[in-house]
Amino acid sequence: MKKFKLYEYVEKLSKNDLIVTSNVEKNRDVVINKVCYNSNDVEKDTLFVCKGVKFKEEYLKDAIVSGAIAYISETKYNVDIPCILVSDIQKALAIVSKMYFNNPTDILNMIGITGTKGKSTTAYYIKSILDSYMKEVDGTDTAILSSINNYDGKTSVESVLTTQESYEIEKYARNAVESNLKNLVMEVSSQALKKNRVYGITYDEAVFLNISEDHISNIEHPDFNDYFESKLKIFNQSKVACVNLNMDNIENLLKVLDYAKNSEKIITFGTTRNADVFAYNIEKKGLHTSFKVKTPYFNNKILLTMPGLFNIENALAAIAVSVAMKI
């Protein structure tokens, strides 16, 4: 990977209007060996990011002992290394992480899925389709970041968050690029969108499955409107918006469709005839469901080995992504 000098990180943050002040002159030409936000991961010539509401100055001092030569923070600390003071530490972390890992999320075809329910199922449906297709094309499979598992071509680990921190997303994406993978599908939570964990990522295909009362608390979202508005942010950073027309509340659907106009293209899916990806002739057979799907490219019968109308919607979402990718 290409390594950058300290002043280049400052310039990138400045271009994103995040710099409050900085005093990096004496170290401006130092080549940054590593960027991180965990003091246990610091190496020689590290640019350290002071992130988190529970962050303590002692963490920064530990980082300096281990080799940090400058730090990014919303707070200036009493230490003797250059400070890059920023207005939003989460956005700053996303920007410098992407730069440090050489912009891997710009190289991959990024697929983001949001919604109250069905994100994991839809992510694995999409991965299954892409794995089958890509094996025919070039033999590679698909990276996935989900609430169940994270796989990037090099590592496969159990997940601890629905959507990882921006640094981890870019790290997984870099591994995927180095493994010659072409696609990465990921769950995108409302918290990730609200807290800028996916800031700076452009989704080639973004899926909005559904919305219902959930995650309303003092910790996550104070009310439904905050929750809904957070999820809608995905359309500010997507090329193709795949929208479920089967959402329960027509007012919610209309709001989703209105925000989806921020994307370059909208592909709708559902069991209504005006959907671009339309399911009909639905038949239940024990735990299996069969139905026909009409798209701009085909009109085929599908057998789904999972019960429930909601899983039909999840399958249609995966098919809509395939349509967007011309698969």
N, C-alpha and C positions, 0 to 999 in steps of 0.2 A: 504494500500500500504506500502511496505517496504520503510523506509527512510534511506538515506545514509549520511555518514560523509563527511565533506568538502574535506578531503584528497582523498576520493574515487572519487569525481568528478574531482579532479586534475589528478588523475591517468588515468581516462577514457580519458580526453582531451590529456594527454601526449601520450597515446597509439595511438591516432589518429593524432599525430605529429602536434598539434595545439598550444602547449605551447611555448611562447617566454621566459617568466620568471614568477615566482610566489613567494610570500612571506607569505604563509599561516600557518607557523609553530605554531604561538601562538593560532590559532583557528582550527588547523588541525583536531582535534577530535570532534569538535562541530557537532552535528547531524543537518543537514539542514532540516528545517521545510517546506520550500517552495522555489521553483525556479520561477522567473518571470522576465519580462522585462518592466513592467509598474509600475511606482513608486506608483500608486494609489492602487496596489494590494499587496504591501509589508506587511508582517507580521513579528513577532519575528523570528529571526534566518533564514533570507532569504538570498539566494544566488542570487544577482541581476545581470542581464545581460544588459550592456550598448549598446543598439542596435539602429541603424538608423543614417542616414547622418545628421539629424537635432538634434541629441542628445546633450543635454547641461549638464554641470557639476552640475547645480542646481537640475536636476532630480535625480542624484545620491545622492546629499546631502539630498533631501527629503526622498529618500529611506532609508538612514542611520537613519534619525530621526524616521522612522516608524519601524525599526528593521533589516535592512540589515546588515550582519556581514562580508560580503566579496562581491567583484564584479568581473565580467569578462568583459574585454574590449580590444579593440585594442589600446587604449590610456590610459596612466597612469595619474590619477587625483590627485590633492592635497587634499586628504582626509585621515583620520586616521583609515582605515580598510584595511585588506589584499586585494591585487590586483592579479588577475590571468590574465596576459597579454597574448593575443592569436594573431595568425596571420590571422585568418578569423573568424569574430564574427558570421556570419551567420551559418557556419559549427558548431561553438562552441554551439550556441543556439540549433541547431538541436540535437547535442549529449547530452547535459545536459537535454533537455526537454524529450527526449526519456528515459533517465535514471530516471529522476524524476517521470515520470508516469509509471515506471516499464515495459518498452518495449512493449507497447500494439500493436504496428504495426508489431511486430514479432509474436504475438499470432494470430491475425486475418489473414484471406485470403485477401490480398490486391490486388485490381484491379485498375490499373491506365490507364486513357484514355487521349491521346494527339492528336492534329491535329488542323488545322486552323478552320474547321467547323465541327459541328455535335457532339461535346463532350457531351453536356447536353442531347441531345436526346438519344445517345448511352448509357449514364450512367443510364437513367431511363428505357430504354429497358432492360438493364442487371439487374437492381434492380427488375423489374417486374418478370423476369424469375426466379431469385433467391428467391424472396419472395414466389412465387408459390411453388417452389421446397422445400424450407426450411420449409414451413408450413406443408408439407406432412411428412417431416423427423423429425423435433423437435419443430415446432410451432413458431420459431423465424423469424424475417424479416431481412432486409439488411440495414446497415448504408450507408449513401450517403453524400459526400461532393461535392457540385456542385456550379456553378455560380448562381443557382436559390435558393437552399435551402440546409441547413445542418441538417441531422438527425442522431442521435447516440444511439437511444433507450431510452434516458432520455430527450433530448431536440430536438426541431425542430424549427430552426430559419432561417429567410431570410439571404441569403449570401451577403457579401459585396465585396468579391474577388472570382475570378475563383478558385484559390488555396490559402488556408489559410497559415498563417505563420506556421513554423514547430511546435511551441509550441501549437498552437490551434489544429493542426492535431493530435498530440499525446494526447491532452486532449479529443478530440472527440473520438479517438480510445479507450482510457481508459474507457470512458462511455459506449462504445459499448461492450467492454469485460465484464464490470460489469453488463451489461444488457443481457449477455449470447448470444450476436450476434456473428456470425461466419465469416461474410463477410463484407468488406467495399469497396465500389466502389467510385472512385473520379476522377474528372477532374484534369489533370496535365498541367498547362500552361507552355509556353516557359519561362516566367519570373520566375516561381517557380523552374524550372530546372536550369536556369542560375544563380539565386541568392541563390541556395542551400536551398530552403524552404523544399524540400523533401529529403535532404541529409540524408543518413543512412537508408532510407526506401527501402526494397526489395519488388518489385511488383511480386506477384505470377503469375499474368497475366497482360501484358502491351499491350495496343492497340495503333497502329499508323494509324489514319484515312486518313489523307491527308495533303498536304502542298501547300500553295499559298502565294502570296505577301500580307503581312498584318503585323501590329504591327511594322512597320519600322519608327522609329523616334529617336530623340535625347534622349527621355525618356526611350524607351523600347529597340529596337535593331537598331544599326546604319545601318545595311544592311541585305539583305535577307540571306546571308551566316551565319551571326551571329544568326539570327532567326532559321534557319534550324538546325544548329549545336547544338543549345540549346535544341531543341525538340528531337534530336537524342540521347541525354544523357540518356533518359529514358531506353535505352537498356543496359546501363552500370549497371543497378540496377533492372533487371527483370529476371525471370525464364523462362516464356513463352512469346514470342513476337507474337502478332496477327497483321498481316500486310495486308493492303488493296492493292490488285493488280490492282485496277482501278484508281490509281493516274494518273493525266493528263500527266505529263512529265515522260517519260521512264527513263531519267537520274536521276530524283528525286527518282523514285521507286528503281532503282538499288542501289542508295546510302543508302536508307532505309533498303533494304534487306541485304546489306553488314554490316551495323551497327547492324542489328538484330542478326547477328551471335554471338554477345557477350552474347546473351541469351542462355539458355540451349536447347531451342526448338523453332521452328518457325511454326506457323499455318497461312496459307494465306487464304484470302477470297476475293470474287469478282464474276464478271460475266464472267470470262474466265475459260475454262475447266480445266486448270492446277491448279486451286485454290483448297485448301483442303476443303474449305466451298464454294460451287459453286452454284450460282443462275441461273436458266434457265426457259424457258417457261413463260417469264414475260408478264403479261396482265394487262392493265389499265381498271378499271371499275369505272367510275366517279371519286370520290376522293379516291377510294380504289385501291390497287394494289395486284394482286395475282401472285405467282411464286412458283416454286419448288426449294427446296434446297437439295443438295446432300452433305453429310458429311461422314466421315469414319464410323459413327454409324447409320445413317438413310438417307432416301430419301423421304422427305415429302413435302406436299403443304402448303404454308404459305399465310395467308391473312393479309395484312398490311393496317391499316385504316388511313394511312397518305400518301399523294401523293409525287411523286418525286423519281427519280433514286437514289439521294443522301440518301434518307431514306431507300432504299433497302440496300445500303452499310452500313448504321448505324445498320440495323437489322442483317446483315451478321456478323458484328463485334461482336454483342451481342451473336450470335449463335457460333462464333468462341471461345469466352470466355467460353461458356457452354461446347463446345467440349473439351477445355483444362481442364475443371473441371470434365469431364466425366458425365455431366448431359444430 
